[in-house]
């Protein structure tokens, strides 16, 4: 397996088709094929490159979440004290550093290392399909809203439309494939972006043809969402800015000027994703403020110990996890309803408790 940039370039030149080489990102100085991790993932459908990418990911995980993470444990408290930057991202999302708990690995074996203190329990609460629900409300897509209102599994619905099967006949692999497309498409991703996102988030490989077909199928399934993305992006282009927040349709909210776009970044994808991410960030911050007050009013010690965009983790005394879970579900539900009045709330929040993060997540899944 090549370890040097030159060796990786040679591997790519041997494997890639002429079409792939023609559109491959080049290094600015030498003009050779880029071997950065995001670029390698574009060729993960070739087994040798797939293996190379996986090794690169493992190396990154070990350096970021191995000894480096252990070094962040306070010798005084025995805890990790991360730093959150509230509304620090362009969308209004929070950032996290020292370490970035929002990028903690999903591996159950890893999350089991995060445990509650003696005499305490972790309460984990997730929004179910939060960003898709926000996209449904912002775009007004009736098919998506009806699916959430009736409790239909949106990922199965997407898969059924793509495969021509009945929803009950959709396999787990087909559902997972549709899930990747759903979350990628609401942010205006094209085929290449979907390929990268599928690999980064799910370590799964799809081709250009597969990505294109899936995006076309989704556009036909949710035409109102598809039309909103195009019309809203054009509107933002004309005005030179994107307005973010629950009152964005009325022209009120946080402003992101398109002149702030970094070189090479798409105004279209920003126009699609910033309003959705921003609304979700607002919802989560409303929920955090509400649960802090609710726990205080209920006389329950403890509070939030981690926040991962659509997931809030509390640590509370052993005798209070059931009540804390109830309060957290209410806080998160009310925050969503306040941001999107009249939105379907069926199955919005999933919660449970456990001795460690993995145990609580497993029960909530």
N, C-alpha and C positions, 0 to 999 in steps of 0.2 A: 504494500500500500504506500503510495508516494507521500512523503512528508514535506518536501520543499515546494514552494510556489511553482518552480519550473516543472517539477514532476507532475503536479496537479494539472498544469496547463497541457502537458503532453498527453495526459490521460483524457482530458476533455477533447483535445483535437482528434484523438483516435476514435472517440465514441460519438461525438455530436454529429448530427446531420448538417448538410450545407445550410439548410434553412435556419437551424438553431444557431450555428456559428455566425450567420449574417446578422442576427438580432442580439447576439450576446453582448453584455456590457464589457467594455474594454477599460484597461487601466489608463489613467490620464497621461502618464509619462511614456511608458513603452508601447502602449497600444495593444498589449497582449490580452488574452482572455482573462477576465477577472476571476479570481478563485476565492472571493469573499464568501462567507457562509450563506448569505441570502441567495447569491448567484448559484452556488453549488446545488442548492435545494431545487432550483429550476430543472436540474438534470437528474433528480433523484429516481426517475423511472429507469435509469441505467444502474443495474446492481452494483458495479464497482463504485460509482459516484454516491449511490445510496449508502453504502458501507462507509465511505469516506466522510459523508455528512454526519452519519450517526456517531462516528468516532469523535468528530469535531464537537458535536453537541454534548457528548459525555464528558469530554475534556472541559468544556465550558461549565457544565453543571458541577463538576468536581471543584473547579477553581472558585466558582461563585457560591455554591451551597455546601461545600465541604469544610475544610479547615478555615476558610475565610469567614463563613457564617458562624462557626464555633467561636471564632475570635471576637465576635460581637456580643457574646454573652457577658453581662456585667458580673465582675467578681464580687460585687456587693450584694446585688439582688438575685443573681442567678437567672436573670431574664434578659431577653433581647429588647432593647428600647429603640425602635425605629423612629424616624423623623418623617412626619407627613406635611406636605406642602398643600394646604387647602386651596382648591381652585387654581393650582399652579400651572396646569396644562392649558393649551389654547381653548379647548372645549369647555373648561371649567372643572375638569376632572382633577382629583388630587394626585399628587406624586408622592413617592415614598423612597426613602434612602436610608442607608446606614443600619441595616440592609433594606433592600427593596422587597418587602413582604408581599407586594402585589404580584411578584413573579415567582413566588414559592412553587416548587414542583408539585404536580398533582398526584404523584406517586404515593399510594397509601402508606408504604413502608417509610417514606420520608415524613409525611405529615403525622404519623404516629409518634414522632419524636417530640412534637409540641404537646405538652401535657398541662393539665390544670395543676395548680398548687395543691398540697394536701388539704383535704377538707373542702375542696371546691370542684366545680364541674364547668366544662366549656359548653356554651349554648351557641350553636351555629345556625344561622338563618340565611337563606339564599332567595333572591328573586328568581322565579322561573321564567326564562326567556325574556328577561327585562328589556333588552335592546330591541327585540322583535316587537314586543308590546308597544314600546315607545314609537317605533317606526310605524306601526299600525295606526296609532293615534295621530301622529304628526301628519301622515299622508292621507289618513281617512280611508284606508283600504278596507272595504266591506268584507272581503273574503277572510282576511286575517282577523278582523274584529269579531266576526261571527265564529271563527274557529276558537278563539280564546273564550268567548262568551259561552259556547256550548261544551267546552272542555275537550275539544278535538285536539289531538296531538298534531301540532303544526308541521313537525318534521315528517311525520307519517303522511300527512296530506300532500306535502311537497313531493315526497318519494312516490306516492301513488300516482300523482299527475305525470311525473317523469317516466314512470315504468309502465303505466297503463293498467296497473294492478288495483284490486280493491284494497282499502286501507288495512284490513285485517290480514291480508296476505303479504304485506311489506315485511321484508326480513330486517333483522337488526343492522346488518351491514348497509342495506339500502337506506334505512332511517338515518344512520350515522353520516352517510354520504350527503343526504339532503340537509342534515343539520349544518354541515360545513358550508354548503351553498347558501343556506338561509342567512347565516351570520355574515358571510362574506359579501353577499350581494347587497344587503341593506346599506353597506358603506360604499357602494358604487364601484366595487372591485371589478376589473376586467379579468379575462382568463388567466393572464400571467399572475396577477395579484392573488387570484383564488388558488392557484397552484402553490404559491409561496405560503399563503396563510394556512392551507390544508396541511402542508408539511410542518410548519412551525408549531401549530396548535395541536395537531393530531398525529404527526409522524406518518402520514398517509400520502401516497403518491398518486397523482392523476395527470393525464396528458392534456395537451392544449385542446385536442378535439373533445375530450370528455368534459373539460372545464367549460368550453363554449356551449356544448349541448345542454349542460346543466343550467347554465345561466339563462339560456334561451327558454328552457322549459319553465324556469321560475318566473321569468318576465311574463309569460303567457298565463301562468297561474295567478299572479297578483298584478294585474295590469294597472290598477290605481297607484300602487306603490311605484311601479316602473315609470308611470307618467309623472308622478310627483318628483322623482329624482331628476328627471330631465328638465321639467319646467322650473323647478326650484333652482337648479344649477344655472340655468339660463338667466333667471331673475337676479341671482347673486352676481353673475358676471356683469350684467348691465349696471347694477348699482355699485359694484366694486367692493362689496362687503357681505358678510354672512352674519345674520342676527341669531343669537342663541338664547334660549330660555322659553318658559311656558307661554309667554306673551309675544313670541317672535312673529307669529302670523299678523299681529297688529303693529309690527315694526318696533317693538320695545324689547330690550334685552341686552346682553353682552354683545359687543361688536368685534368681529374678526375681519380686518381689512385684507383683501386679496393681495395687496401690495406687500403684505408680510409673508407671503408664501415663500418657503425656501426654494432655491433653484431646483428644477426638475420635479417639483411636487405638483400634483394635479388639483386645479381649482374645482373640478367636478367632484372628485372624491371627497374633498374637504367640505363642499356644499352639502353632500349627502351625509357625511358622518358626524360633523361637528354639532348639528342640531340634535341628533339622537344621543350622542355621548354626553352632550351638555345637559340635556333634560334628565338623563339617568344620574348624572353627578348631582344635580340639584335634589333629586328624589332621595338619594342616599344620605346627603347631608341633612336634609329635613328629618330623616329617620334617626340619624345619629343624635341630633339635638333632642328629639322626642323621647328616645329610649333612655337617655341620661336623666332627663327630668322624671320619667315614669318610674325608673328604679329608685330614685331619691324619694318620690312621693310614696312608694310602696314600702320604704324602709329596707330595701335590699342592698346590701353592700356589693361592691364590685362594679363592673361596667365593661365597655368595649375594650378589647385587647388587640384586635386586628380588624382591618377594613380592606376588602379586596374588590372595590367597585360595586359589585352586586351582591356581596357577601359580608355579613357582619358577625364577628365572633365576640361573645361575652364570656367573662369568667365571674361566676357567682358562687356563694356558699352552697354546700351539698343539699341543704334543705330547701333551696329555692329555684332549682332549674325549671321546674314545670311552670311556676308563676312567671319567671323571667322570660321563658320561651313565649308564653301567652302575650306578655307586654311587648316583646320584640316583634312578634307577628303583627300586632295591632299598629305599632309605630311605623313599620315598613309599609303596611297596607294603606294606612291613612296618608302617608307621604306620597304614595303613587296616586291615590285618588284626588289629593289636593292639586297635584300637578296636572293630572288629566281627568277632570271631572266627567263622570259618565263612562269612564273606561271599564271594560269587563275586568272583574277582580277574581274570577273563578280560578283557583289553583295558582294564585299569584306568588305566594310565599311558601317555602318549604323549610321546616325547622326541626331540630332535635338536639339532644344533649349527650355528652359522653365524657369519659375520663381524659381522652385526648382528641386532637383535631380529626384524625382519620376515623375514629370510632363514631364521632358525632356526624361526620359527613356521610359515612356509610349508612347510618340509620335514616338520614334525611334524604338519601338518594332514592 
